């Protein structure tokens, strides 16, 4: 079947077989990967009327069957009807044999009828099976001899994994019992090591830590714990501290628009000591030393409809600070003021108003109007929820 094709040799599984002892055995045969495109298969299809997928499946069922019932590839004694039954062919069995012969899948020789290239397809499987059976028989003989000797030596069979000697159930039970007996024996006080007289009996030397190992700075707070102490020292920011002033300034800005939008309760219980520490980390750990820039961002925050709803704490202000700076500069650039992203000196496109604004005032809703809209929307939602 292979005819020296470069893709020959893809392995294909044969159905499982149950051998002695109830063990499952999976056998393999070589399968020509281009069987569906082989001209021989096309000729078989034209003679029998089978389509290509059916013909490929029927051929493999024929070869799988031969592993058990024609291991030498000789099918001289097999009737045509039996082969047709194996291949699930519903037509004339003799016509199938003739088509297989003409296509080149079986051949007529002086010795009889046989499967073409059977040694390459499945014959070697049979040979390897016989060699494996002989190897196992030899191994069993070696195990019998090893049991009779005082020092059994495991041997490695050629071309196979190392044979690992197994223990009987009785030997395993004895080992388990011996281990239990050993655990039940109390320790001998005379063989116990002498305790260190300088060491307290209630002290565990493994639990001690040196001052050097516990004095490493914290990566988030930048603080070093005191010598011999494993607890972090909590900072306290007094009135007049620069970081506490920055925290109070941000809180004042947030409370301004939070009260207008009816969400003041979200920041009512804020811990200003924690906020002050967030500003310290922003400056000392994050390296943001431009305090004027920090103030500019806090002044701009209430003007951003999106970010003023999402930055309601000192920690969130620190987390989003880089993004807030970019958004602030983008807004200022669009409005023709500020710095950062103003277009690099390029002329701005003229603004063409869709509706003339004679008053010159911004036609968008004011903060008070926006807050009133939010309260009306909340009232409508509450009324709908009551109706449900």
N, C-alpha and C positions, 0 to 999 in steps of 0.2 A: 504493500500500500504506500510506503513512504517514498520510494523511487529517488531517494537522496535529496528530498526537498529541504531547503535551509531552515524552514520553520517546523520540521518534523520533530516530534518528541514532547509536545505538550502533554502532561499527564492528566488522565481523566479517571475518575473513581468508578470502580465496579461496585454493585450492591454489596452490603455487608453480609458476611457468612458466619455462621456459628460453628466453631470447631469444638474439639474435645474439651470438657471442663466448663462449657458454657461461655467461653470467651468469644467476644466479637472480633472478627478479623476483617480489615479493610484491604482489599486488593486493588491494584492499579494496572491499567494498560496504557500503552502509548496511543495518542490520538493525533492524527495529522490535522493541523489547524486549518488547512485549506480544503478539507473534505467536501464542504458544500460547493466549492468552486472548481473542484477537480473535474476534468473532462470525463473521467470514468463515471463520476456520479451523475453528470448530465446524460450520459448514454443510458445508465440504469433508469433514470427518470423517464426517458423517452420510451424505453421498452416496457416499463411497468405501469406508467401513468401516475406514478407518485410525484408529489412536488419535492423540492430540494430539502426543506426541513424534515419532512416525513422520511425521506430516503436516508438522511444522515442519522436520524434517530434509529431507524430500522437496522442500519449497518452496525451501530454501536451495540444495540441489543443482541445482534448476531455474534459479535466478538465477545461480549460479556458471557453469553451462553457457552461459547467455546471454551472459556477458561475452565469451566466445570465439566463439560460433557465431551469436549474434543481437545484436551490439553496438548496433544501433539499436532493439532491442526488438520488431522485426517478426518474427513466427513464422508468417507466412502460408504460406510454402513448406515448413514443417517438418511432417512427418507425425505423426499422433497416436501411432503406435507408437514413434517416436523419442523423443517427450516422455515417454511412459510408461516407456521404457527408462532415460532420464535420471533419472527420479524413482523408479526401482525399484518401479514399480507392477505388480502381478501380475494385475490384473483387466483388464476391457475398456478399451482405450486411448480409444475414443470416449466411454465413460462418464466417464473421467478428464477429458477436454477439456470435456465438458458440465458436470462438477462444478466445474472451475476457473472456467469462464465464469459459472456461476450464483453461485459464492461471491464473484466480483469480483476474482479474481487475473489473469484475462485478459479481453479484450474483443473483440467483433466490431465493426469500423468499416467505413466505405466504402473505406478504403485497404487493409483486410484484417484479419488477426488480430494482436493485439499484447499485450504485457505491460503491465498497468495500473501507472501511476506509474513506469515504467522509468527515466525521466530522474532521478528522485530516488533510485532504488535503485542503479543501476549506470551510467546514461547519462553522468553527470558524470565518472565514472572514465574512460570512453572519451575524452571531450573533453580531460580533463587529460593523458591519455596522448599524444594527438595534439599538444597544445601542448608537452609535454615533448620529444617527438621533434623538433619544429620548433626548439625552443630549443637542443637538442644539435647539430642540423645547423648552426645559426647560429654556435654556439661553435666547431665544427670549422673553419668558414670563417675566423673571427677568428684561430684558432691558426695557420692556414696563412699568413695575412697577417703575423702577428707574427713567424713564423720568417724571413720574407724581410726584415724590417726589422732594424736594428742594435740597437734598444732595445725589446724586447718589453715591453708593459705589460699585466699581468693585469687582466682586467675582471670585474666582478661582474654576474652575470645577475640580472634582476629576479625576486624571489621565491625565489631559490636561494642556496646558500652560495657564497663566493668561489671562482672557478675557479683552482686552484693549478697553475702550469706545472710539468711534470715534465721530468727530464733523461734522456737516453738512456743505455744501458749503457756506450757508448764514452766519453761525457763523465764518467760517474762513475769509470771506471777511470783516466782521465787525472788527475782530482782526487786520487784515492788515491795515485797514483804521485808526484805533485808533493809531497804531504804527507810521504811517506817520504823523498824527496830532501832536503826541508828539514830533517828530523830528523837526517839523516846529515852535514850540514854542521857542522864544528867551530866553536865560538864564536870570535869575533874578539877577541883579547886587548886590542887598542887601544880597542874599544868597551865593554869591561867596566868597571863603576864602580870607582873607586879604593877599596881597602879602608881602613878606619879604622886608622891607625897605632897608636892607643891600645888597640885591641882585639886580644886574643890570637886566633891563627888557629884554635885548637882550641876556642874558646869560642863557644857559641851564644847570642846575646842573647835569643832568644825563650824560652829555657828558664829565664831568671832570674826570680825572684819577689821582690817587695818584702817587707820585714818586716811592713808593715801588712796585706798580703793574707793572710799566714800566721798572724797573731796572733789570729784570731777564736776565741771560746770554743767548746768542744765542747758540743753540745746534750745529749749523754747523760752526760758526766762533769763538765761545768761547769768544765773546766780550760782554761787558756790555754797554748799551747805557747810555748817560749822564742823570743826574737827570732832570726830567721834559721834556725829549726829547724822542720822539717815533722813531726817525730816527737812523739808524745804522751809526756809524762813519767809513768812508772808510779809510783803512790803506794806507799809502804811503811808499814805500820801496826805500830808498836812495841808491846811488851808494856805494858799499862796504858792503851792507847788505848781510848776509850769505844766506838768502833765495833767494834774487835776483841773487846772484852768481850761486846758484844751478839751477835756472830757465834758466839763460843765457848759462850755460854749457849744459843743455839738449837741448836747442834750437840749439846750435852749432852742437851737435851730429845729431839731426834730419835733420838740413839743409844740412849736409854732404851727407847723402844718398838720401834725397829728391831731391837735385839738380842732382844727378847722375841718378835718375829715372825719371826726368822731371816733378816732382810734387811739386816743390818749391813754387808754387803759393798757395798751401794749407796752408802754415805756414807763408806766407809773412806778413800778417796783424795781427800777434799774439800780444796779450796784455801781455807784460812781467810782469806788475804789478799783473795781474790775475794769471799768472803762479807762481810768487813768493808767492802769498797767498796760492796757492794749495800746495806748498812745506811746508809752515808754518803749514797748517792743517795736512799734512802728519806726521809732527814731533810732533806738540803740541796736536792735537785732536786724531789722529790715534795711537799715542804713538810709532812711528818709530824713535828712537833716534840714531840708528847706521848710522851715516852719511857716513861712509866708505862703508857700504852695499849699500846705495842709489847710491853712485858714481859707485860702481861695476856694478850695474844694468844698469846705464846709459851708461857705457863703453861697456857692452855686447849687448845692444839693437840693434845697427846697424848691428851686426853679425847675428841676427835672421831674416831669410827671411820672416817669418810670422809676428812677432810682430812689426817689424819696419814699416810695412804698416798699422798697426792698432793703434799704439800709436804715435799720432802726436800733442799732447798738454799736458800741465801740469796736467790738470784735469784727462785726460785719464791715464796718468802715475800714478797718485795717486789712481785712481779707480782700476787699474790692478796690483798694486805694488806686492801684495802677490803672484799672479799668475806668475808675471815676475821673482820673486825670485826663485820660484820652477823650472821654466823652465830653468833659468840660471844655477842653481845647477845641474839639470839633464843633460844639455849639457856638463858641465864641467866633470861630472862623466863619461859620455860616452867617452870623449876625454882623460880620465886618469889624469885629473887635476881638481883643485878646491875642494870644500867640499860640503857635503850634498847630500846623495844618491849615495855614491861611492861603495855601496855594502857591507859595514860593515866588510871589511877585507877579503872578499871572493876572491879567485883568478879569474882574468878576463879571459874570453874565448879568445883564440887566434884568431886574425883576419886573415882570409884566403882570400887573394885578388883573384878575378876572373881573372883579367888581371894584369900581373906584371907591376910595375911602376918603371922602372929603374932610372928615373930622381929623384924620391923621392918627387916630387912636387904633390900638390893636383890637381887632374884632373878636378875638378869642375870649373865652370865659375867664373872668377874674378868679382868684383863689376863693373868694366868698361864694361866687356863683357856682364854682365847681364843687365846693363843699355842700352847698344846698342841693345840687343835682345828686350827689352821692347819698345824702340823707333821704331824698325822695325815692331814690331807687331802693334803698334798704327798707323803707316803709312799704313800698309796693311788693317787695319780696315777702315781707312778713305777713301782709294781707293775703297774698296767694297761699302761703303756707297755712294760714288759719282756715281758709276755705277748704283746703284738702282735709 
